Amino acid sequence: MIRGPNPPNASYATHYPRSVTKTLARVLAASVLVLAPLTTGPVHAVAAEPVVLPLTDAVAALPLAGESRDGYTRDAFRHWNSGADPTDGCTTRGEVLLAEAVTAPTVGARCALSGGIWFSYYDEVTVTDASGLDIDHMVPLAEAWDSGASAWSTARREAYANDLGQQSSLVAVTARSNRSKSDQDPAGWLPPAPGAVCRYVAEWTATKLRWNLTADQVERDRLTDLADGCGDTTVTYAPERDAGS
């Protein structure tokens, strides 16, 4: 890993370190997939018209509820599946790495990646080896379970865990920053790079709104405090259309 300056396209809110073309490709690929039972192929979220809100309004829109982790197991969320393009040899992880590369890697057999450059916005680290990256679920699987996913079908949880329909749902970051975050919400963990915080809060909120996940009181209070310091930051999310229900 090479520490370096924040690239020009690594800002927060509505500007992301991916190209518009790559973002649209991921959304369109997810939108044309036909949902099928788990036994016949991967399940994906379906794209919808995006909603744009000021961050403070988006946080206020989060449904408020208590949380429970009773019965949680990571195996309840099947991942990684074969991604948006089952013919390309890449899992969801590989497709995220390809979409988020600042410099595209060479793709070998079975989606083996060599070369390439990535920027981990949580800690503002430039990464030159894909093996040094984790694909972070913006809202961790355990947190999603606590916030409503415990009542979902198996297929819906698979769609959530492999969500390529919204760019903020899955993000390539350094393994160190992802493991530091673990399954904590923003009341317990924020990115170590100060310039990443408002983008992170916006993307966390977008993911919860997309999947109609709840927030507990401590979490929403913390998000409210953070949003008040984020100026004109906006939240963009596409409500999923009951994938796998």
Backbone as a ProteinNet text record, in pm:
[ID]
protein_1_A
[PRIMARY]
MIRGPNPPNASYATHYPRSVTKTLARVLAASVLVLAPLTTGPVHAVAAEPVVLPLTDAVAALPLAGESRDGYTRDAFRHWNSGADPTDGCTTRGEVLLAEAVTAPTVGARCALSGGIWFSYYDEVTVTDASGLDIDHMVPLAEAWDSGASAWSTARREAYANDLGQQSSLVAVTARSNRSKSDQDPAGWLPPAPGAVCRYVAEWTATKLRWNLTADQVERDRLTDLADGCGDTTVTYAPERDAGS
[TERTIARY]
83.2	0	86.9	43.7	116.7	25.1	63.7	-16.5	8.1	-98.3	-83.1	-195.2	-195	-299.2	-431.3	-537.4	-670.1	-683.3	-712.5	-726.4	-840.4	-838.7	-940.6	-1081.4	-1101.2	-1235.8	-1274.7	-1208.7	-1237.5	-1312.6	-1402	-1480.3	-1601.5	-1676.4	-1790	-1919.8	-2029.4	-2165.8	-2196.5	-2228.9	-2274.1	-2161.3	-2037.9	-1921.7	-1843.4	-1819.5	-1760.2	-1635.3	-1547.1	-1425.3	-1446.2	-1561.3	-1583.4	-1628.2	-1613.5	-1662.9	-1813.3	-1878.1	-2022.9	-2054.8	-1970.5	-1994.9	-1997	-1900.2	-1895	-2015.7	-2053.5	-2168.8	-2294.6	-2318.5	-2436.8	-2433.4	-2316	-2305.2	-2346.8	-2304.2	-2340.4	-2489.6	-2548.8	-2691.5	-2774	-2737	-2811.8	-2799.3	-2679.5	-2661.5	-2750.2	-2758.8	-2843.1	-2990.4	-3029.7	-3171.6	-3229.5	-3145.4	-3198.6	-3198.5	-3145.6	-3144.4	-3283.4	-3318.4	-3445.3	-3422.8	-3502.4	-3488	-3531.2	-3455.6	-3484.6	-3461.6	-3516.9	-3491.4	-3343.3	-3301.9	-3160.8	-3100.7	-3182.5	-3130.3	-3098.7	-3148.3	-3127.2	-3032.2	-2986.5	-2892	-2891.3	-2799.2	-2786.5	-2906.3	-2933.5	-3043.4	-2985	-3043	-2991.4	-3102.2	-3062.9	-3156.9	-3192.2	-3310.5	-3358.6	-3353.5	-3300.3	-3285.3	-3419.5	-3430.4	-3549.4	-3505.9	-3604.7	-3571.9	-3504.3	-3393.4	-3322.4	-3398.6	-3378.7	-3433.2	-3314.9	-3325.8	-3219.5	-3276.6	-3210.7	-3254.4	-3134.6	-3155.9	-3050.2	-3018.9	-2894.9	-2854.7	-2938.5	-2964	-3042	-3181.9	-3244	-3377.3	-3371.9	-3268.3	-3255	-3239.7	-3157.4	-3141.2	-3274.1	-3346.8	-3476.2	-3576.6	-3557	-3648.8	-3622.2	-3511.1	-3480.9	-3585.4	-3645.1	-3740.6	-3669.8	-3734.2	-3675.3	-3729.9	-3639.2	-3680.3	-3563.5	-3594.4	-3490.1	-3423.5	-3310.6	-3235.6	-3222	-3215	-3191.6	-3105.7	-3001.2	-2915	-2946.9	-3058	-3095.8	-3103.8	-3035.4	-3041.9	-2948.5	-2868.9	-2783.7	-2672.9	-2652	-2534.5	-2497	-2369.1	-2322.4	-2365.1	-2379.6	-2420.5	-2562.8	-2638.3	-2774.5	-2774.6	-2657.8	-2643.8	-2546.7	-2596.6	-2509.6	-2427.8	-2297.6	-2209.5	-2070.8	-1993.8	-2029.4	-2092.7	-2194.1	-2247.1	-2179.9	-2237.4	-2168.8	-2182	-2236.3	-2235.5	-2338.5	-2328.5	-2424.7	-2411.3	-2291.8	-2267.6	-2213.3	-2300.6	-2255.4	-2159.1	-2144.4	-2058.2	-1915	-1888.9	-1756	-1653.4	-1695.7	-1602.7	-1574.1	-1634.7	-1609.4	-1726	-1694.9	-1797.5	-1832.3	-1927.9	-1961	-1837.3	-1753.6	-1631.3	-1546.6	-1525.1	-1443.3	-1503.9	-1634.9	-1699.2	-1689.2	-1695.4	-1676.2	-1532.7	-1437	-1297.4	-1274.4	-1333.6	-1317.5	-1384.4	-1502.1	-1575	-1506.1	-1438.6	-1382.4	-1234.1	-1174.4	-1032.3	-1007.5	-909.4	-866	-789	-704.4	-637.5	-677.7	-732.8	-788.8	-681.1	-710.2	-617.9	-631.6	-536.1	-547.5	-629.4	-724.4	-813.2	-771.3	-734.7	-693.9	-802.9	-763.9	-859.2	-926.7	-1055.8	-1135.5	-1127.1	-1117.8	-1118.5	-998.1	-887.3	-764.8	-718.2	-696	-659.7	-512	-445.8	-306.1	-290.3	-199.2	-185.7	-307.2	-326.9	-441	-407.5	-486	-471.2	-609.9	-621.9	-746.9	-721.3	-826.6	-817.6	-920.2	-872.2	-958.3	-994.9	-1119	-1152.3	-1167.3	-1191.1	-1203.2	-1077.1	-961.3	-834.8	-741.2	-792	-715.6	-582.5	-593.6	-477.8	-491.3	-384.7	-378.9	-325.6	-394.1	-363.4	-329.5	-221.4	-176.7	-186.4	-246.8	-264.4	-405.2	-487.7	-627.4	-641.2	-541.7	-550.6	-546.7	-505	-503.4	-634.6	-735.9	-865.8	-973	-1062.6	-1187	-1300.2	-1406.5	-1529.8	-1619.6	-1637.3	-1715	-1862.2	-1947.1	-2089.5	-2109.4	-2151.2	-2163.3	-2238.5	-2355.1	-2423.4	-2391.4	-2311.6	-2265.4	-2380.9	-2352.1	-2455.9	-2521.1	-2442.4	-2498.8	-2588.4	-2546.2	-2627.5	-2756.7	-2747.9	-2869.2	-2966	-2912.3	-2995.4	-3066.7	-2992.2	-3050.2	-3161.2	-3149.3	-3231.3	-3346.6	-3375.8	-3490	-3466.9	-3340.4	-3314.2	-3341.1	-3353.8	-3386	-3521.2	-3608.9	-3742	-3748.1	-3637.4	-3637.4	-3628.8	-3662	-3640	-3491.3	-3454	-3315.1	-3271.8	-3359.5	-3326.2	-3306.2	-3385.7	-3372	-3239.5	-3201.5	-3073.3	-2957.1	-2969	-2863.4	-2853.1	-2968	-2967.7	-2901.3	-2928.2	-2866.4	-2714.3	-2670.1	-2527.4	-2447.2	-2514.7	-2447.6	-2501.4	-2536.4	-2608.7	-2518.1	-2533.8	-2462.1	-2550.8	-2672.4	-2765.4	-2747.8	-2665.8	-2636.4	-2490.3	-2416.7	-2271.4	-2225.4	-2308.1	-2265.8	-2285.2	-2355.1	-2383.8	-2259.1	-2170.9	-2047.7	-1931.6	-1825.3	-1714.4	-1582.3	-1486.6	-1354.1	-1268.3	-1222.9	-1142.4	-1030.5	-934.5	-826.8	-883.8	-822.1	-864.7	-856.2	-753.3	-735.4	-852.4	-897.8	-1007.7	-1139.3	-1160.5	-1283.7	-1291.3	-1180.8	-1181.6	-1186.3	-1137.6	-1153.9	-1300.4	-1369	-1513.2	-1592.7	-1562.6	-1633.8	-1783.1	-1867.1	-2011.6	-2071.2	-1989	-2033.7	-2110.2	-2206.3	-2275	-2199.6	-2241.5	-2165.4	-2158.8	-2240.8	-2226.8	-2102.3	-2050.4	-1933.4	-1808.8	-1823.9	-1707	-1734.5	-1631.2	-1632.1	-1498.3	-1492.7	-1365	-1259.2	-1134.6	-1029.6	-991.9	-1019.6	-988.6	-1098.7	-1067.7	-1171.9	-1253	-1187.1	-1256.7	-1353.3	-1351.7	-1439.2	-1570.2	-1580.3	-1691.1	-1826.7	-1840.1	-1971	-2014.3	-1921.5	-1956.3	-2001.6	-1931.9	-1965.3	-2105	-2135.2	-2266.8	-2375.6	-2350.6	-2447.7	-2467.8	-2360.5	-2372.7	-2435.2	-2404.5	-2469.9	-2621	-2659.1	-2800.8	-2868.3	-2801.6	-2857.1	-2884.5	-2792.1	-2809.2	-2926.5	-2938.1	-3050.9	-3184.8	-3190.5	-3314.5	-3346.8	-3244	-3266.1	-3335	-3291.8	-3342.5	-3446.2	-3489.9	-3590.1	-3546.9	-3420.7	-3367.5	-3385.9	-3405.1	-3430.1	-3299.5	-3311.4	-3200.2	-3249.6	-3161	-3200.8	-3176.6	-3219.8	-3214.8	-3072.4	-2980	-2841.5	-2780.2	-2805	-2752.7	-2809	-2940.6	-2999.7	-2957.3	-2943.5	-2896	-2756.2	-2670	-2533	-2533	-2612.8	-2621.5	-2673.5	-2767.8	-2822.4	-2714.5	-2637.3	-2528.8	-2426.9	-2390.6	-2292.7	-2347.6	-2472.7	-2532.9	-2537	-2555.8	-2559.8	-2427.9	-2318.6	-2188.5	-2145.8	-2237.6	-2200.9	-2256.1	-2297	-2335	-2441.9	-2414.9	-2514.4	-2500.2	-2438.2	-2426.3	-2564.6	-2576	-2702.3	-2688.5	-2801.7	-2809.7	-2886	-2827.6	-2893.8	-2911.2	-3033.4	-3055.7	-3168.1	-3161.2	-3264.2	-3334.7	-3457.5	-3527.4	-3531.4	-3492.7	-3496.9	-3641.1	-3667.8	-3805.6	-3830.7	-3816.9	-3852.8	-3781.4	-3650.4	-3572.4	-3580.3	-3614.5	-3614.3	-3724.8	-3826.1	-3934.8	-4019.2
-119.4	0	124.7	224.3	348.9	459.6	530.3	642.8	759.5	825.3	935.9	1033.1	1140.3	1241.4	1189.3	1250.3	1215.7	1250.4	1151.8	1182.8	1280	1348.5	1449.5	1394.6	1266.7	1212.8	1139.9	1168.2	1097	1183.7	1269.1	1352.6	1276.6	1339.9	1270.2	1321	1282.2	1316.7	1261.8	1348.7	1300.9	1280.3	1297.2	1275.5	1157.9	1057.3	932.2	900.9	815.4	779.3	668.9	671.9	582.8	670.2	624.6	701.4	684.1	783.4	773	651.7	625.6	511.5	381.8	363.6	240.6	229.4	339.6	338.8	297.7	360.3	326.5	181.8	132.6	-6.8	-101.1	-70.1	-157.4	-152.4	-32.2	-19.4	-87.5	-65.2	-123.9	-275.1	-324.4	-470	-532.8	-467.6	-522.1	-513.7	-411	-389.1	-485.6	-543.7	-630.9	-776.7	-809.5	-947.9	-993	-1114.2	-1170.6	-1244.4	-1212.9	-1278.5	-1423.5	-1511.7	-1653.7	-1716.2	-1834.2	-1901.6	-1928.1	-1943.7	-1960.5	-2081.9	-2180.9	-2302.9	-2287.8	-2180.7	-2167.4	-2055.7	-1975.8	-1871.4	-1763.4	-1667.4	-1561.9	-1469.3	-1410	-1315.8	-1177.3	-1078.1	-942.4	-843.8	-729.6	-620.6	-560.2	-500.7	-440	-288.8	-223	-78.2	-8	108.8	191.8	335.1	423.8	564.1	619.5	692.7	743.3	856.1	864	970.1	1051.2	1182.8	1270.3	1357.4	1354.1	1431.7	1500.7	1616.6	1670	1568.6	1562.9	1462.5	1470.8	1591	1603.2	1545.1	1567.1	1511.9	1360	1310.7	1166.1	1094.8	1150.8	1090.4	1091.1	1202.4	1211.3	1110.1	1065.8	970.3	825.6	800	662.7	613.5	496.4	442.5	412.1	446.6	427.5	299.7	213.8	88.7	35	-48.4	-116.9	-223.1	-274.6	-374.4	-503.4	-613.7	-743.3	-828.2	-889.7	-977.7	-1124.5	-1152.9	-1291.5	-1370.3	-1485.1	-1574.7	-1541.1	-1434	-1393.9	-1494.1	-1520.2	-1590.8	-1531.8	-1515.1	-1457	-1541.9	-1672	-1761.8	-1735.2	-1654.8	-1621.2	-1530	-1471.6	-1381.5	-1444.5	-1512.9	-1582.2	-1481.7	-1490.5	-1406.1	-1473	-1450.1	-1372.8	-1464.2	-1415	-1496.1	-1457	-1499.2	-1482.2	-1343.1	-1249.9	-1111	-1077.3	-955.2	-906.8	-977.7	-1028.9	-1098.1	-1237.3	-1337.6	-1473.5	-1533.1	-1470.9	-1527.2	-1473.9	-1374.1	-1311	-1378	-1479.6	-1550.3	-1480.2	-1363.7	-1285.8	-1297.8	-1306.9	-1296.1	-1148.9	-1124.5	-985.9	-910.7	-974	-909	-862.7	-951.1	-915.5	-803.3	-804	-699	-562.8	-560.8	-434.6	-385	-474.8	-435.1	-377.8	-438.6	-387.9	-251.7	-234.6	-108.8	5.8	-23.3	82.4	108.5	35.4	56	194.5	263.8	392.6	368.1	265.6	214.6	68.9	31.4	-102.2	-210.1	-319.5	-431.8	-519.6	-609.2	-713.6	-827.1	-878	-984	-1115.7	-1210.3	-1340.7	-1443.9	-1570.6	-1680	-1674.4	-1705.2	-1707.8	-1575.2	-1468.3	-1331.2	-1301.4	-1367.3	-1332.5	-1194.7	-1103.1	-965.9	-941.1	-875.7	-836	-691.3	-622.3	-480.3	-406.3	-285.9	-207.2	-118.5	-12.8	79.7	111.5	113.2	146.8	253.2	326.5	427	395	368.1	337.8	468.9	512.9	646.6	653.5	540.7	543.5	600.2	557.8	597.4	669.1	701.3	773.5	705.1	576.9	494.7	445.5	458.3	403.3	260.7	169.1	25.9	-25.3	-99.5	-150.3	-302.2	-367.2	-512.5	-542.3	-602.5	-627.7	-713.9	-795.2	-881.3	-801	-675.9	-590.3	-519.5	-550.6	-484.4	-579.9	-528.6	-596.3	-524.4	-596.9	-533.4	-518.2	-394	-365.4	-352.5	-421.5	-392.6	-263.4	-158.5	-27.8	-39.7	-102.2	-141	-288.6	-321	-459	-558.8	-682.4	-785	-799.2	-797	-809.9	-691.5	-570.7	-452	-458.1	-508.2	-524.1	-621.6	-730.5	-828.3	-759.8	-683.9	-612.5	-516.6	-463.6	-351	-391.7	-521.1	-567	-687.3	-717.8	-828.2	-964.7	-970.4	-1098.9	-1151.1	-1062.7	-1103.7	-1128.3	-1111.2	-1127	-1273	-1298.4	-1430	-1451.8	-1576.8	-1609.6	-1540.1	-1537.4	-1475.8	-1325.3	-1260.4	-1115.8	-1083.7	-1165.9	-1143	-1164.3	-1260.5	-1277.8	-1154.5	-1101.4	-981.5	-865.5	-851.6	-744.6	-761.2	-882.6	-907.8	-892.7	-892.7	-882.5	-763.7	-656.8	-545.3	-461.8	-482.6	-403	-293.9	-280.3	-184.2	-43	-25.9	106.8	109.9	205.8	204.2	216.4	274.5	291.9	166.7	65.4	-52.7	-134.8	-144.1	-221.4	-131.8	-130.6	-39.4	-110.1	-93.1	-153.1	-62.3	-117.4	-40.8	-130.1	-69.4	-150	-250.3	-367.8	-469.8	-417.5	-337	-284.3	-196.5	-107.3	-18.6	-95	-191.3	-269.6	-350.3	-407.8	-492	-407.5	-284.2	-191.2	-154.2	-135.2	-105.3	-223.3	-342.5	-463.7	-446.7	-470.4	-459.9	-338.6	-235.9	-119.3	-19.9	47.9	156.6	287.6	399.4	524.3	578.4	527.6	566.8	505.7	398.7	330.9	342	373.3	378.7	475.9	552.3	638.5	623.7	652.6	643.2	730.5	683.2	762.3	888.8	895.2	1015.5	1119	1234.2	1334.1	1373.4	1379.3	1418.5	1314.7	1195.1	1087.8	1079.9	1151.4	1129.2	1164.3	1280.8	1319.7	1227.8	1189.4	1092.7	961.1	916.3	789.8	794.9	903.4	918	918.3	986.7	990	850.9	776.2	644.4	543.5	554.5	468.8	492.4	619.4	654.8	610.1	627.5	584.4	435	356.6	211.4	170.3	232.6	198.6	237.1	352.3	393	304.1	267.6	180.9	51.9	-7	-136.9	-127.4	-6.1	16	-45.2	-25.7	-73.4	34.1	-7.9	85	131	231.3	278	282.4	251	268.3	413.2	448.3	588.2	642.2	563.4	609.2	633	541.4	554.7	678.6	697.4	811	944	946.9	1069.5	1105.6	1003.5	1028.3	1074.1	1010.6	1051.6	1195.3	1230.6	1366.8	1468.3	1439.3	1529.5	1544.9	1434.7	1439.4	1513.8	1488.7	1553.7	1704.9	1751.2	1895.4	1963.8	1887.3	1943.4	1918.3	1867.6	1828.5	1921.8	2040.8	2142.1	2096	2112	2081.1	1940.6	1850.4	1711	1652.1	1578.6	1513.7	1362	1296.5	1150.3	1108.8	1019.1	963.5	813.8	766.4	622.4	579.1	453.4	393.9	286.1	307.9	205.6	72.7	-33.9	-163.4	-211.4	-293	-335	-475.9	-493.5	-620.6	-739.2	-724.5	-833.8	-958.1	-1068.7	-1196.8	-1215	-1128.8	-1142.5	-1263.3
0	0	0	-73.8	-82.8	-34.2	68	113	19.1	-19.2	-111.5	-95.4	-170.5	-159.6	-212.8	-165.6	-210.6	-358.3	-447.3	-588.3	-611.3	-723.5	-749.4	-746.8	-781.2	-786.2	-659	-548.3	-424	-325.3	-371.4	-282.7	-232.8	-138.8	-83.1	-142.8	-80.4	-119.6	-258.2	-353.2	-482.9	-582.2	-540.2	-628.4	-574.9	-657.5	-611.8	-692.1	-633.6	-705	-805.3	-875.7	-988.5	-1103.6	-1222.1	-1335.7	-1346.3	-1405.9	-1426	-1512	-1609.9	-1697.3	-1619.7	-1530.7	-1452.5	-1360.5	-1300.1	-1210.6	-1286.3	-1403.8	-1481	-1525.5	-1558.5	-1601.6	-1491.3	-1367.4	-1256.3	-1229.6	-1233.2	-1206.4	-1315.2	-1443.5	-1552.6	-1554.5	-1522.5	-1520.8	-1416	-1300.1	-1193.7	-1230.2	-1306.4	-1333.4	-1434.2	-1519.9	-1623.9	-1584.3	-1469.4	-1426.4	-1385.4	-1417.7	-1374.8	-1244.9	-1143	-1014.8	-1028.5	-961.7	-969	-833.7	-808.8	-682.7	-664.6	-541.8	-508.7	-577.3	-606	-665.1	-813.8	-878.4	-1021.7	-1059.6	-966.9	-999.7	-893.9	-907.9	-808.6	-808.6	-691.5	-677.4	-659.3	-726.8	-721.4	-691.3	-637.4	-619.8	-754.3	-762.3	-886.6	-873.1	-975.4	-970	-979.9	-917.4	-923.6	-948.8	-968.1	-987.7	-862.6	-877.3	-759.7	-691	-560.6	-476.8	-424.7	-427	-377.9	-266.3	-149.8	-33.4	29.9	93.8	180	289.7	331.3	429.7	556.8	606.1	730	713	597.3	572.8	558.6	494.8	476.2	610.3	698.1	830.9	905.8	897.5	965.8	911.9	786.9	725	764.5	832.9	873.1	973	949.8	1046.6	1179.4	1288.9	1421.4	1484.2	1531.9	1597.2	1678.6	1776.1	1851.8	1766.3	1813.9	1738.8	1819.2	1746.9	1809.5	1716.9	1772.3	1694.2	1717.3	1781.7	1808.3	1678.4	1676	1562.4	1448.1	1460.3	1347.9	1321	1192.1	1143.2	1008.4	986.3	859.3	740.3	762.6	654.2	607	680.2	637.7	515.2	484.1	369	269.6	169.2	75.1	-6	3.3	-76.5	-79	-180	-298.1	-402.4	-475.6	-583.7	-715.6	-827.9	-956.2	-1015	-939.8	-981.1	-1086.7	-1138.5	-1237.3	-1371.6	-1401.7	-1528.2	-1498.1	-1489.7	-1455.7	-1556.5	-1674.8	-1778.6	-1773.1	-1687.6	-1691.8	-1600.3	-1524.8	-1437.4	-1306.9	-1284.5	-1162.6	-1065.2	-938.2	-835.9	-815.5	-729	-694.6	-648.1	-567.6	-521	-639.4	-734.8	-849.6	-931.5	-946.5	-1023.9	-955.2	-822.1	-750.2	-768.5	-758.6	-777.5	-917	-1016.8	-1153.6	-1169.8	-1110.7	-1125.2	-1052.7	-941.1	-857.4	-882.6	-971.9	-999	-1057	-1001.3	-1057	-1186	-1184.2	-1303.8	-1318.3	-1432.3	-1449.2	-1438.6	-1367.8	-1363.4	-1486.6	-1505	-1605.1	-1546.3	-1623	-1575.1	-1638.5	-1553.6	-1600.9	-1585.1	-1595.6	-1582.8	-1445.8	-1445.3	-1322.5	-1247	-1322.1	-1268.1	-1179.1	-1203.6	-1130.9	-1177	-1081.5	-1114.4	-1087.9	-1181.4	-1162.4	-1205.7	-1137.8	-1164.3	-1110.4	-1158.3	-1114.6	-995.4	-977.7	-864.8	-812	-678.2	-612.3	-505.7	-472	-366.5	-259.1	-138.1	-24.3	44.9	27.6	76.5	227.7	295	440.8	507.2	456.2	518.5	421.1	301.8	200.8	169.8	138.9	104.5	-39.2	-116.2	-251.6	-244.3	-310.8	-302.7	-442	-452.8	-582.8	-594.6	-498.1	-500.8	-450.7	-535.7	-499.8	-375.7	-346.6	-228.6	-98.9	-105.8	12.5	38.3	-42.4	-30.3	19.4	100.6	134.3	62.7	34.1	-13.1	108.4	149.7	269.4	234.9	311.7	307.8	386.6	317.5	382.6	514.6	512.1	636	656.5	757.4	774.2	783.1	747.9	747.2	884.4	990.2	1124.3	1158	1118.8	1142.3	1060.9	937.2	856.9	923.7	976.7	1049.1	1165.3	1243.2	1357	1315.2	1193.5	1149.3	1058.9	1051.6	974.2	886.8	852.7	761	822.1	953.8	1017.7	970.5	925.2	880.1	729.7	659.3	514.6	473.5	346.6	288.6	262.1	243.1	210.6	81.6	-17.4	-146.3	-131.6	-50.1	-29.9	39.9	136.1	203.9	107.5	16.5	-84.4	-173.7	-214.6	-298.4	-225.9	-98.2	-19.4	-13.1	13.7	32.6	-95.7	-210.1	-340.2	-419.7	-351.9	-413.4	-503.5	-635	-734.5	-793.8	-742.7	-797.1	-744.3	-642.6	-587.9	-547.5	-598.6	-584.5	-439.5	-352.1	-213.6	-129.2	-179.7	-98.3	-68.9	-167.9	-155.2	-195	-115.6	-143.8	-115.5	-207	-191.8	-103.8	9	104.3	157.6	224.5	281.3	382.1	384.6	480.1	622.3	650	785.3	827.3	737.8	775.1	786.7	698.7	705.4	834.4	874.9	994.8	1121.3	1112.9	1224.3	1242.4	1133.2	1137.5	1191	1143.8	1182.5	1157.2	1257.8	1238.2	1309.6	1331.2	1406.1	1318.9	1380.8	1311.5	1338.2	1280.1	1295.8	1438.5	1528.2	1668.6	1730.9	1667.8	1722.2	1636.7	1509	1418.5	1305.6	1270	1152.5	1081.2	952.5	881.2	947.3	952.1	1016.5	941	811.1	733.3	756.2	813.2	841.3	718.6	603.3	482.2	429	487	439.7	516.6	628.5	721	660	598.8	545.3	431.9	346.2	241.9	304.7	406.5	471.1	532.4	602.3	664.7	556.9	445.4	335.9	276.3	257.9	196.6	292.8	421.3	521	518.3	522.6	523.1	394.3	281.2	152.7	150.6	204.7	204.5	292.1	408.8	496.6	433.1	370	305.8	185.4	109.7	-7.4	32.9	143.9	186.3	297.8	328.1	432.1	565.3	598.8	726.6	832.4	955.1	1064.6	1129.2	1213.4	1297.2	1441.5	1534.5	1674.5	1716.4	1837	1877.6	1885.3	1939.6	1953.1	1815.7	1724.2	1587.5	1519.5	1526.8	1456.2	1519	1650.6	1714.9	1666.5	1654.7	1608.3	1463.1	1379.5	1239.7	1228.1	1311	1309.8	1344.6	1449.1	1488.4	1375.5	1313.1	1204.5	1083.5	1049.9	933.3	949.8	1072.1	1097.6	1063.2	1060.2	1027	884.3	801.2	664.8	557.3	597.1	499.4	403.2	272.2	170.6	112.7	187.4	143.1	115.5	7	-27.5	-22.7	-18.3	-19.1	-144	-221.2	-338.3	-319.2	-332.6	-318.5	-412.1	-453.1	-538.4	-458.5	-417.4	-337.7	-412.1	-344.3	-412.1	-419	-520.6	-547	-497.8	-368.7	-304.6	-367.6	-387.5	-445.6	-359.2	-420.9	-351.4	-251.2	-249.8	-152	-182.6
[MASK]
+++++++++++++++++++++++++++++++++++++++++++++++++++++++++++++++++++++++++++++++++++++++++++++++++++++++++++++++++++++++++++++++++++++++++++++++++++++++++++++++++++++++++++++++++++++++++++++++++++++++++++++++++++++++++++++++++++++++++++++++++++++

